[in-house]
Amino acid sequence: MMIVQSKVREYVKELGDYKVGGDLLKALDEKVAKIVKLAANRAKANGRKTVSARDL
């Protein structure tokens, strides 16, 4: 997992009286992985080895 489950649960709790379903954590993790992969590909396409915020 790329995300820290406890931090996600903590943040959701701060937003209100919510619980976190296991499917949310899996979907969020997959989405983060896709975003990071796209950012890395963009950095590579621009001839850089450092992935930065501008690649998002």
Chimera marker file (.cmm) of the C-alpha trace (Angstrom):
<marker_set name="trace">
<marker id="1" x="0.000" y="0.000" z="0.000" r="1" g="1" b="0" radius="0.5"/>
<marker id="2" x="1.176" y="3.474" z="-0.845" r="1" g="1" b="0" radius="0.5"/>
<marker id="3" x="-1.145" y="5.233" z="1.551" r="1" g="1" b="0" radius="0.5"/>
<marker id="4" x="-1.041" y="5.177" z="5.330" r="1" g="1" b="0" radius="0.5"/>
<marker id="5" x="-4.371" y="3.697" z="6.338" r="1" g="1" b="0" radius="0.5"/>
<marker id="6" x="-4.340" y="5.120" z="9.847" r="1" g="1" b="0" radius="0.5"/>
<marker id="7" x="-3.773" y="8.645" z="8.505" r="1" g="1" b="0" radius="0.5"/>
<marker id="8" x="-6.639" y="8.305" z="6.029" r="1" g="1" b="0" radius="0.5"/>
<marker id="9" x="-8.945" y="7.042" z="8.769" r="1" g="1" b="0" radius="0.5"/>
<marker id="10" x="-7.854" y="9.882" z="11.065" r="1" g="1" b="0" radius="0.5"/>
<marker id="11" x="-8.476" y="12.490" z="8.367" r="1" g="1" b="0" radius="0.5"/>
<marker id="12" x="-11.911" y="11.110" z="7.501" r="1" g="1" b="0" radius="0.5"/>
<marker id="13" x="-12.842" y="11.190" z="11.179" r="1" g="1" b="0" radius="0.5"/>
<marker id="14" x="-11.803" y="14.870" z="11.323" r="1" g="1" b="0" radius="0.5"/>
<marker id="15" x="-14.255" y="15.568" z="8.487" r="1" g="1" b="0" radius="0.5"/>
<marker id="16" x="-17.162" y="14.276" z="10.503" r="1" g="1" b="0" radius="0.5"/>
<marker id="17" x="-18.614" y="11.218" z="12.166" r="1" g="1" b="0" radius="0.5"/>
<marker id="18" x="-17.654" y="8.855" z="9.335" r="1" g="1" b="0" radius="0.5"/>
<marker id="19" x="-16.217" y="5.374" z="9.114" r="1" g="1" b="0" radius="0.5"/>
<marker id="20" x="-13.874" y="4.188" z="6.376" r="1" g="1" b="0" radius="0.5"/>
<marker id="21" x="-14.750" y="1.169" z="4.269" r="1" g="1" b="0" radius="0.5"/>
<marker id="22" x="-11.984" y="-1.147" z="3.170" r="1" g="1" b="0" radius="0.5"/>
<marker id="23" x="-12.958" y="-0.585" z="-0.451" r="1" g="1" b="0" radius="0.5"/>
<marker id="24" x="-12.202" y="3.136" z="-0.069" r="1" g="1" b="0" radius="0.5"/>
<marker id="25" x="-8.644" y="2.440" z="1.048" r="1" g="1" b="0" radius="0.5"/>
<marker id="26" x="-8.009" y="0.046" z="-1.842" r="1" g="1" b="0" radius="0.5"/>
<marker id="27" x="-9.491" y="2.436" z="-4.421" r="1" g="1" b="0" radius="0.5"/>
<marker id="28" x="-7.574" y="5.389" z="-2.999" r="1" g="1" b="0" radius="0.5"/>
<marker id="29" x="-4.331" y="3.414" z="-3.060" r="1" g="1" b="0" radius="0.5"/>
<marker id="30" x="-4.889" y="2.452" z="-6.705" r="1" g="1" b="0" radius="0.5"/>
<marker id="31" x="-5.666" y="6.043" z="-7.637" r="1" g="1" b="0" radius="0.5"/>
<marker id="32" x="-2.521" y="7.343" z="-5.909" r="1" g="1" b="0" radius="0.5"/>
<marker id="33" x="-0.402" y="4.716" z="-7.680" r="1" g="1" b="0" radius="0.5"/>
<marker id="34" x="-1.822" y="5.794" z="-11.070" r="1" g="1" b="0" radius="0.5"/>
<marker id="35" x="-1.175" y="9.465" z="-10.345" r="1" g="1" b="0" radius="0.5"/>
<marker id="36" x="2.415" y="8.797" z="-9.285" r="1" g="1" b="0" radius="0.5"/>
<marker id="37" x="3.045" y="6.645" z="-12.367" r="1" g="1" b="0" radius="0.5"/>
<marker id="38" x="1.703" y="9.362" z="-14.674" r="1" g="1" b="0" radius="0.5"/>
<marker id="39" x="3.860" y="11.958" z="-12.933" r="1" g="1" b="0" radius="0.5"/>
<marker id="40" x="6.960" y="9.776" z="-13.291" r="1" g="1" b="0" radius="0.5"/>
<marker id="41" x="6.234" y="9.254" z="-16.987" r="1" g="1" b="0" radius="0.5"/>
<marker id="42" x="5.882" y="12.997" z="-17.463" r="1" g="1" b="0" radius="0.5"/>
<marker id="43" x="9.194" y="13.669" z="-15.729" r="1" g="1" b="0" radius="0.5"/>
<marker id="44" x="10.869" y="11.051" z="-17.913" r="1" g="1" b="0" radius="0.5"/>
<marker id="45" x="9.332" y="12.533" z="-21.081" r="1" g="1" b="0" radius="0.5"/>
<marker id="46" x="10.777" y="15.894" z="-20.088" r="1" g="1" b="0" radius="0.5"/>
<marker id="47" x="14.256" y="14.408" z="-19.600" r="1" g="1" b="0" radius="0.5"/>
<marker id="48" x="14.237" y="14.634" z="-15.803" r="1" g="1" b="0" radius="0.5"/>
<marker id="49" x="14.871" y="12.006" z="-13.155" r="1" g="1" b="0" radius="0.5"/>
<marker id="50" x="13.176" y="13.971" z="-10.411" r="1" g="1" b="0" radius="0.5"/>
<marker id="51" x="9.407" y="13.716" z="-10.131" r="1" g="1" b="0" radius="0.5"/>
<marker id="52" x="8.024" y="16.956" z="-8.737" r="1" g="1" b="0" radius="0.5"/>
<marker id="53" x="4.720" y="18.683" z="-8.091" r="1" g="1" b="0" radius="0.5"/>
<marker id="54" x="4.708" y="20.183" z="-11.579" r="1" g="1" b="0" radius="0.5"/>
<marker id="55" x="4.415" y="16.658" z="-12.986" r="1" g="1" b="0" radius="0.5"/>
<marker id="56" x="1.007" y="16.265" z="-11.414" r="1" g="1" b="0" radius="0.5"/>
<link id1="1" id2="2" r="1" g="1" b="0" radius="0.2"/>
<link id1="2" id2="3" r="1" g="1" b="0" radius="0.2"/>
<link id1="3" id2="4" r="1" g="1" b="0" radius="0.2"/>
<link id1="4" id2="5" r="1" g="1" b="0" radius="0.2"/>
<link id1="5" id2="6" r="1" g="1" b="0" radius="0.2"/>
<link id1="6" id2="7" r="1" g="1" b="0" radius="0.2"/>
<link id1="7" id2="8" r="1" g="1" b="0" radius="0.2"/>
<link id1="8" id2="9" r="1" g="1" b="0" radius="0.2"/>
<link id1="9" id2="10" r="1" g="1" b="0" radius="0.2"/>
<link id1="10" id2="11" r="1" g="1" b="0" radius="0.2"/>
<link id1="11" id2="12" r="1" g="1" b="0" radius="0.2"/>
<link id1="12" id2="13" r="1" g="1" b="0" radius="0.2"/>
<link id1="13" id2="14" r="1" g="1" b="0" radius="0.2"/>
<link id1="14" id2="15" r="1" g="1" b="0" radius="0.2"/>
<link id1="15" id2="16" r="1" g="1" b="0" radius="0.2"/>
<link id1="16" id2="17" r="1" g="1" b="0" radius="0.2"/>
<link id1="17" id2="18" r="1" g="1" b="0" radius="0.2"/>
<link id1="18" id2="19" r="1" g="1" b="0" radius="0.2"/>
<link id1="19" id2="20" r="1" g="1" b="0" radius="0.2"/>
<link id1="20" id2="21" r="1" g="1" b="0" radius="0.2"/>
<link id1="21" id2="22" r="1" g="1" b="0" radius="0.2"/>
<link id1="22" id2="23" r="1" g="1" b="0" radius="0.2"/>
<link id1="23" id2="24" r="1" g="1" b="0" radius="0.2"/>
<link id1="24" id2="25" r="1" g="1" b="0" radius="0.2"/>
<link id1="25" id2="26" r="1" g="1" b="0" radius="0.2"/>
<link id1="26" id2="27" r="1" g="1" b="0" radius="0.2"/>
<link id1="27" id2="28" r="1" g="1" b="0" radius="0.2"/>
<link id1="28" id2="29" r="1" g="1" b="0" radius="0.2"/>
<link id1="29" id2="30" r="1" g="1" b="0" radius="0.2"/>
<link id1="30" id2="31" r="1" g="1" b="0" radius="0.2"/>
<link id1="31" id2="32" r="1" g="1" b="0" radius="0.2"/>
<link id1="32" id2="33" r="1" g="1" b="0" radius="0.2"/>
<link id1="33" id2="34" r="1" g="1" b="0" radius="0.2"/>
<link id1="34" id2="35" r="1" g="1" b="0" radius="0.2"/>
<link id1="35" id2="36" r="1" g="1" b="0" radius="0.2"/>
<link id1="36" id2="37" r="1" g="1" b="0" radius="0.2"/>
<link id1="37" id2="38" r="1" g="1" b="0" radius="0.2"/>
<link id1="38" id2="39" r="1" g="1" b="0" radius="0.2"/>
<link id1="39" id2="40" r="1" g="1" b="0" radius="0.2"/>
<link id1="40" id2="41" r="1" g="1" b="0" radius="0.2"/>
<link id1="41" id2="42" r="1" g="1" b="0" radius="0.2"/>
<link id1="42" id2="43" r="1" g="1" b="0" radius="0.2"/>
<link id1="43" id2="44" r="1" g="1" b="0" radius="0.2"/>
<link id1="44" id2="45" r="1" g="1" b="0" radius="0.2"/>
<link id1="45" id2="46" r="1" g="1" b="0" radius="0.2"/>
<link id1="46" id2="47" r="1" g="1" b="0" radius="0.2"/>
<link id1="47" id2="48" r="1" g="1" b="0" radius="0.2"/>
<link id1="48" id2="49" r="1" g="1" b="0" radius="0.2"/>
<link id1="49" id2="50" r="1" g="1" b="0" radius="0.2"/>
<link id1="50" id2="51" r="1" g="1" b="0" radius="0.2"/>
<link id1="51" id2="52" r="1" g="1" b="0" radius="0.2"/>
<link id1="52" id2="53" r="1" g="1" b="0" radius="0.2"/>
<link id1="53" id2="54" r="1" g="1" b="0" radius="0.2"/>
<link id1="54" id2="55" r="1" g="1" b="0" radius="0.2"/>
<link id1="55" id2="56" r="1" g="1" b="0" radius="0.2"/>
</marker_set>
